[in-house]
Structures are given as C-alpha cells and as structure tokens.
Amino acid sequence: MGTKSLCLLLASVLVAYYVYTPIPENIEERWKLMLINAGFRTVAHVAEFAEWLGLMHYMEVLMMITSIEYTAPISDENVTVTDTKFNNVPARLYIPRKQSSGLKRAVIYIHGGGWCVGGSAMEPYDLLSRWTANKLNAVVISVEYRLAPMYHFPVQFEDVYTIVKFFLQNSVLVQYGVDPNRICISGDSAGGNLAAAVAQQLLDDLEVKVKLKIQALLYPALQTLDLDLPSYKDNENKPILPKSLMVRFWSEYFTTDVSLQEAMASNSHVPAESSHLFRFVNWSSLLPEKFKKDHVYASPIYGSSRLGKKYPGFLDPRAAPLLVDDTKLLGLPVTYVLTCQHDVLRDDGIMYVSRLREVGIEVIHDHIEDAIHGALMFITSPTDLALGHRVANKYIEWLNINL
C-alpha cells in the first residue's frame, strides 16, 4: 500500500471515528443523524476552543448556527410575513392570506435554544410558523426575545410576557381579526419553558381578561432543581442536547459565573433552605414505572446558600414552572405536552403531565419513543429528517383539532 493510500485510509478511519455516535436502534436515518450530530459537536468544540483562547464567548460561537439559518421575512402566496414589534418587543408576524367570513385563530410561538441561541427567523422556525399559519388559517406571532449571556433571567420571560399580554388586548385582537376564544401559546425546549411560565403568570394577572384556550409544550425544560433525573442519566451523551450542554444553558440563563455551572453539573446547587421545593420534582412519585427503569431515587445533595442568594432566579417558578404549588396550576388551559424518549428533558415534561392531571387539568401527553431533543428543528434541507416532519405534523394536527 502506497503512502498516499495509507494516509487516505487513516484519514477515513479518523473521520469515521469522529462522526460515529451510538444511536438508539429505534431511531430512523441513523447515519444522517450521526452526520448532523457531528456538525453540532464540531461547533461545540470550536466554541470551547474560542472561549479558552479568550476570543469569543461559547454562546457567541453557537449563535453562528442561528445566523447561518437566518431567513428574511418574505411573504408567499399563502402567508404575509413581516418583522414587527409588539409593545417594543420584536416578533415575526404571519398572517394567512385565505379569505374567511369568521374570525381567525392565533398561535403565539416561542422558539427554543436554551435561552441563549436561536431565533424566530431561523429557517426551521420560519417554516413551522408558515405551515401553522397556512394550515390553520391562523395568525402566528413568533417572539424574538433577548438572549443570554448578554441578558439574563428574567429578561427572556419579561419579553415574552410583554408580547403575550399586549396581544391579548381586545383592541389588538380586533385589529388582526382574531377570535379571543381561540388563542394558543406554544413553544419548544426553552420556548416551552417560557410558554408554561407565561401561562401560569397570566392566571394571576387581573389586567388580562382574555384567556388562553390551549397551551402546547414541546419537549420543554421545566425545572432547575434535579439535573440528575433518570432522563438526564439515560441520555447524558445522546445527540443534539447532551447533559453538559443543557447544564450550561441553565447556568447561562442566570449568570456567566462558572461556579453555578459547576454546582449544577454536580447537582449540588440547591441550598438546604430550599429543600421544600424538591417535593415538586420528586420523580419517584411523578414518573410512571416505565421511565424509572432501574434508577433509585436518592436524597438531594444540598449546595451553598451563597448561590441561592446570589442567583435566586434558578429557584423562581418563572424560570422553573414545575416549582409552583398545585393551587397555581388550577385554571390552566387544555395542555399538550410532547416528550422524546432520547432526551435529557424527557422527565421534565412527564412530571408536569402528572402534576397537571393530579389537579384536574386536561392534558394530552404525546410521547415519541424514537425521538431526540430538538426534533422540530430538522424539517429543512439538508438537515431534514423524517422524524422532524412527523413531529411537526402531529403538533399542527393537534392544534387544528383543539384550537
């Protein structure tokens, strides 16, 4: 074998070794997902290196994906698309062109990205909003909230709440021809977190007279207390959202102080004086047996009071909607929760389903056995997956039936 052939063989082996990631057997298009995941890992490695050199913040590098996937607000034959502001908060607005005699439905959508990356103008979110507006003949408001690390909690929550509260005014609904009895709030991942928190907050806001009809939470992040749930253990190194990245997203949401990130990584960040909150996320009582597997619930490891006092946001229900008392769940609208088996956030959604059902809220739980986190992001070429289209269709079909 010649030197060139040997070098080519070694290079091929190294590339194959880098690309290869163990993918659960029940996931389709496994090799394509491996390639996609290799791309995500490469960006993560570049981010780590750039941050180590002091060139850029880790999340600034990840934002390059958001920038690459930016798509302009171009209208088409089905939907008029514009970038606008509601009460000074940016949003992308989708208005269907179909003529109808009655009022339209409306969906307020909140994008994911760990509160640090992502945007309503990313091609997958733009396409999902177009589909929603066209297929439901609904007005869609896709919120463009400010991101960490430049802005920390509660800015993201406040941006979303500002838009929702503004849009729910009768005068605004009349302007857009929206039926006040057919409004949904929806979001994926960190967006699902914000949607759930906003829906809870609206219940106590006496200024808001219009009620949400439904909420749709797609693989949402809902609690900050226990980052060692069975789903975190089972999916620690699964594609797209490994535990280390989710921990980093959580910590960056509140601060750039690495001490919080380190404490969260060891699951020892909650101070003892907040121990009473663990009853809201006790997976031993909130998870069905099939999700517990061979895991054994262990008592929490308490952390420094300093972190809780310095960064109280991670104990705030507006950041962690699972931390509210049962009485704060009463009155929530019909809820759709989509969870993915191979996702660190799986158990967050399942525990919320259990708690909502316990207080009598109507919940539809759609658990996808062969899905990974971020499935909805894979609906555009060249990273489209059959899984992404299937999940998007299930979500839009549910909205169409229930909104």
C-alpha positions in Angstrom: 0.0 0.0 0.0 1.4 3.4 -1.0 1.9 6.3 1.4 -1.0 8.3 -0.1 -3.3 5.3 0.2 -2.3 4.7 3.7 -2.8 8.4 4.6 -6.2 8.3 3.0 -7.2 5.2 4.9 -6.0 6.6 8.2 -7.9 9.9 7.5 -11.0 8.0 6.6 -10.8 6.0 9.8 -10.3 9.1 11.9 -13.3 10.8 10.2 -15.5 7.8 10.7 -14.4 7.6 14.3 -15.3 11.2 14.9 -18.6 11.0 13.1 -19.7 7.8 14.7 -22.0 8.3 17.7 -24.0 5.4 19.3 -27.6 6.0 18.1 -30.5 4.1 19.6 -31.7 1.3 17.4 -35.3 2.5 17.1 -34.2 5.8 15.5 -34.6 6.0 11.7 -32.0 7.7 9.4 -29.3 6.9 12.0 -26.3 7.7 9.8 -27.8 11.0 8.7 -28.4 11.9 12.4 -24.8 10.9 13.1 -23.6 13.4 10.5 -25.8 16.1 11.8 -24.7 15.5 15.4 -21.0 15.5 14.2 -21.7 19.0 12.9 -23.1 20.1 16.2 -20.2 18.6 18.1 -17.7 20.4 15.8 -19.3 23.7 16.5 -19.3 22.9 20.2 -15.5 22.1 20.1 -14.8 25.3 18.2 -16.8 27.2 20.8 -14.8 25.7 23.6 -11.5 26.4 21.9 -12.5 30.0 21.1 -13.6 30.6 24.6 -10.4 29.1 26.0 -8.4 31.5 23.8 -10.5 34.4 25.0 -11.7 35.2 21.5 -15.4 34.7 21.9 -18.0 33.6 24.4 -19.1 30.0 24.0 -22.7 31.0 23.1 -21.5 33.6 20.6 -20.0 30.7 18.6 -23.2 28.7 18.9 -25.1 31.7 17.6 -23.3 31.3 14.3 -25.8 28.4 13.6 -28.7 30.8 14.2 -27.1 33.4 11.9 -26.4 30.8 9.1 -30.1 29.7 9.3 -31.5 33.2 9.2 -34.2 33.7 6.6 -35.7 37.0 5.6 -39.4 37.8 6.3 -40.5 37.0 2.7 -44.2 36.7 2.1 -45.6 33.9 -0.2 -48.9 33.1 -1.9 -50.2 31.7 1.4 -48.9 33.9 4.2 -47.9 37.5 4.6 -44.7 37.7 6.8 -43.4 40.8 8.5 -40.9 41.6 11.2 -42.6 44.0 13.7 -42.8 44.9 17.3 -45.5 44.5 19.9 -45.0 46.9 22.8 -41.4 47.4 21.7 -40.6 43.6 21.7 -39.6 42.2 18.3 -41.6 39.4 16.7 -42.2 37.9 13.4 -45.8 38.0 12.3 -47.5 35.6 10.0 -51.0 36.4 8.6 -52.7 33.9 6.3 -54.0 35.2 3.0 -57.1 32.9 2.9 -60.3 34.8 3.0 -62.7 33.7 5.7 -66.0 35.0 6.9 -65.3 34.5 10.6 -62.5 35.4 13.0 -59.1 33.7 12.8 -57.3 31.6 15.4 -54.0 32.7 16.8 -50.8 30.9 17.9 -48.1 32.7 19.9 -44.9 30.7 19.4 -41.7 30.9 21.4 -38.6 29.4 20.0 -36.1 27.2 21.8 -32.3 27.4 22.1 -31.5 27.3 25.8 -32.4 31.0 26.3 -29.0 31.7 24.7 -29.3 30.9 21.0 -32.0 30.5 18.3 -34.4 33.0 16.8 -37.8 33.3 15.2 -36.1 34.0 11.8 -34.2 30.6 11.7 -35.3 28.7 8.7 -36.9 25.8 10.6 -38.9 28.1 12.9 -39.9 30.3 10.0 -41.1 27.2 8.0 -43.0 25.8 11.0 -44.8 29.2 11.6 -45.7 29.4 7.9 -47.1 25.9 8.0 -49.1 26.7 11.1 -50.5 29.9 9.7 -51.4 28.3 6.4 -52.9 25.0 7.6 -54.8 26.5 10.5 -55.7 29.8 8.8 -54.3 31.3 12.0 -52.3 34.4 12.9 -48.9 33.4 14.2 -46.7 35.6 16.4 -43.2 34.2 16.8 -41.5 36.0 19.6 -37.9 37.4 19.3 -36.9 37.6 22.9 -33.5 38.8 24.1 -30.9 36.1 24.8 -28.2 35.2 27.3 -25.4 35.8 28.1 -26.0 39.4 27.2 -29.3 39.3 29.0 -30.2 37.0 32.0 -33.4 35.9 33.6 -36.0 37.4 34.0 -35.4 39.4 30.8 -36.4 36.5 28.5 -39.6 35.8 30.5 -40.5 39.5 30.6 -40.0 39.9 26.8 -42.4 37.0 26.1 -44.9 38.1 28.8 -44.9 41.7 27.4 -45.8 40.5 23.9 -48.5 38.0 25.1 -50.1 40.5 27.4 -50.1 43.1 24.7 -51.5 40.8 22.1 -54.3 39.6 24.4 -55.9 43.1 24.5 -59.3 43.1 22.8 -58.3 46.1 20.6 -55.3 44.3 19.3 -57.2 41.1 18.6 -59.8 43.1 16.7 -57.0 44.7 14.6 -55.9 41.3 13.5 -59.3 39.7 13.2 -58.5 37.1 16.0 -61.2 35.2 17.9 -60.4 35.9 21.6 -61.7 32.4 22.5 -59.2 30.6 20.2 -55.7 31.6 21.2 -52.8 29.2 21.9 -49.4 29.7 23.4 -46.7 27.3 22.3 -43.0 26.7 22.4 -40.3 24.1 22.2 -37.5 23.4 24.7 -36.6 26.7 26.3 -39.6 28.2 24.5 -41.8 25.5 26.1 -40.4 26.6 29.4 -41.3 30.2 28.7 -44.8 29.3 27.4 -45.5 27.3 30.5 -44.3 30.1 32.8 -46.3 32.7 31.0 -49.5 30.6 31.0 -49.1 30.3 34.8 -48.4 34.0 35.3 -51.5 35.0 33.3 -53.7 33.3 35.8 -52.9 35.9 38.4 -52.9 38.9 36.2 -56.2 40.7 36.7 -55.5 43.1 33.9 -55.7 40.3 31.3 -59.4 39.5 30.5 -58.8 37.2 27.5 -57.9 33.6 28.4 -55.8 31.2 26.5 -57.7 28.3 25.1 -54.8 25.8 24.9 -51.0 25.6 25.5 -48.6 23.3 23.6 -45.3 22.5 25.3 -42.8 20.7 23.0 -40.0 18.8 24.9 -40.0 21.7 27.5 -37.4 22.4 30.1 -39.4 22.9 33.3 -37.2 22.5 36.4 -33.8 23.6 37.7 -33.6 21.6 40.9 -32.7 18.0 39.9 -30.4 17.7 37.0 -29.8 14.1 37.7 -33.2 12.7 36.7 -33.4 9.3 35.0 -33.7 11.1 31.7 -30.5 13.0 32.4 -28.7 9.8 33.2 -30.1 7.7 30.3 -29.5 10.4 27.7 -26.3 12.1 29.1 -24.5 11.7 25.8 -27.3 11.4 23.3 -27.3 13.5 20.1 -28.1 17.2 19.9 -28.5 18.0 23.6 -26.1 16.2 25.9 -26.4 16.8 29.7 -23.3 19.1 29.7 -24.8 21.5 27.2 -28.2 21.5 29.0 -26.4 22.3 32.3 -24.5 25.1 30.5 -27.8 26.5 29.1 -29.4 26.5 32.5 -26.5 28.2 34.2 -26.0 30.8 31.5 -29.7 31.7 31.7 -29.0 33.1 35.2 -25.3 34.1 35.2 -21.9 33.8 33.5 -20.5 32.9 36.9 -19.0 29.4 36.3 -19.5 28.5 39.9 -23.2 28.0 39.3 -22.4 25.9 36.2 -20.0 23.7 38.2 -22.6 23.2 41.0 -25.3 22.4 38.6 -23.1 19.8 36.9 -22.6 18.0 40.2 -26.3 18.5 41.0 -25.3 20.3 44.3 -26.6 23.8 43.6 -29.8 24.0 45.6 -29.4 25.4 49.1 -30.8 23.4 52.1 -33.2 26.2 52.9 -34.9 25.4 49.6 -35.3 21.7 50.3 -39.1 22.0 50.5 -39.1 22.6 46.7 -37.9 19.1 45.9 -41.4 17.7 46.5 -42.4 19.3 43.3 -39.8 17.4 41.3 -39.7 14.1 43.1 -39.5 11.8 40.2 -40.0 8.7 42.3 -43.7 9.7 42.7 -44.2 11.6 39.5 -42.8 9.3 36.8 -44.6 6.2 35.6 -42.7 3.0 36.2 -41.6 2.5 32.6 -39.4 5.7 32.9 -37.9 4.8 36.2 -36.2 1.6 34.9 -33.5 0.6 37.4 -33.0 4.1 38.8 -33.3 4.6 42.6 -34.3 7.9 44.0 -31.6 9.5 46.2 -31.9 12.3 48.7 -30.7 15.7 47.3 -27.2 16.9 47.8 -27.5 20.5 49.1 -25.2 23.2 48.0 -24.1 26.6 49.1 -26.6 29.2 50.3 -24.4 31.7 48.5 -25.6 30.6 45.1 -29.2 30.6 46.1 -28.9 34.2 47.5 -26.7 35.5 44.6 -28.8 33.9 41.8 -32.3 33.4 43.1 -33.6 33.1 39.6 -33.0 29.4 39.4 -35.5 28.9 42.3 -38.1 31.2 40.7 -41.2 29.4 39.2 -41.0 31.9 36.3 -37.8 30.1 35.3 -38.8 26.6 36.6 -42.6 26.2 36.1 -42.6 22.9 38.0 -41.8 24.7 41.2 -45.3 26.2 41.7 -47.7 24.9 44.3 -50.7 22.8 43.0 -53.0 25.7 43.6 -51.1 27.7 40.9 -51.9 25.1 38.3 -55.6 25.3 38.7 -57.2 27.2 35.8 -54.6 26.4 33.2 -55.9 25.7 29.8 -56.0 22.3 28.0 -52.4 21.3 27.6 -50.5 19.3 25.0 -47.1 18.0 26.1 -44.8 16.3 23.7 -41.8 14.4 25.1 -39.0 12.5 23.4 -37.6 9.2 24.7 -33.9 10.0 23.9 -33.9 13.5 25.5 -32.5 14.8 28.8 -35.6 16.9 29.2 -38.0 13.9 28.8 -38.8 13.6 32.5 -39.5 17.4 33.0 -42.4 17.1 30.6 -43.6 13.8 32.1 -43.6 15.2 35.6 -45.6 18.2 34.5 -48.1 15.9 32.9 -48.5 14.0 36.2 -48.9 17.2 38.2 -51.4 18.8 35.9 -53.5 15.6 35.8 -53.5 15.4 39.6 -55.2 18.8 39.9 -57.7 18.0 37.1 -56.2 19.8 34.1 -57.0 18.1 30.8 -53.6 17.0 29.4 -52.7 15.2 26.1 -49.3 13.6 26.5 -47.7 12.7 23.2 -44.6 10.6 23.9 -42.4 9.8 20.9 -40.4 6.6 21.5 -38.0 7.1 18.6 -37.3 10.8 19.0 -34.4 13.0 20.1 -34.4 16.5 21.5 -35.0 19.3 19.0 -36.9 17.1 16.5 -38.8 20.1 15.1 -35.5 21.7 14.0 -35.0 19.0 11.4 -37.6 20.0 8.8 -35.4 21.9 6.3 -32.8 20.7 3.9 -30.1 19.5 4.2 -30.7 18.5 7.8 -34.3 17.4 7.4 -35.3 14.1 9.0 -38.5 12.1 8.6 -38.8 12.4 12.4 -38.9 16.2 12.2 -41.7 16.2 9.7 -43.6 13.6 11.6 -43.4 15.6 14.9 -44.3 18.8 13.1 -47.4 17.2 11.5 -48.5 15.7 14.9 -48.2 19.1 16.6 -50.1 21.0 13.8 -52.8 18.4 13.6 -53.4 18.6 17.4 -53.6 22.4 17.1 -56.0 22.2 14.3 -58.3 19.8 16.2 -58.2 21.6 19.6 -57.8 25.3 18.8 
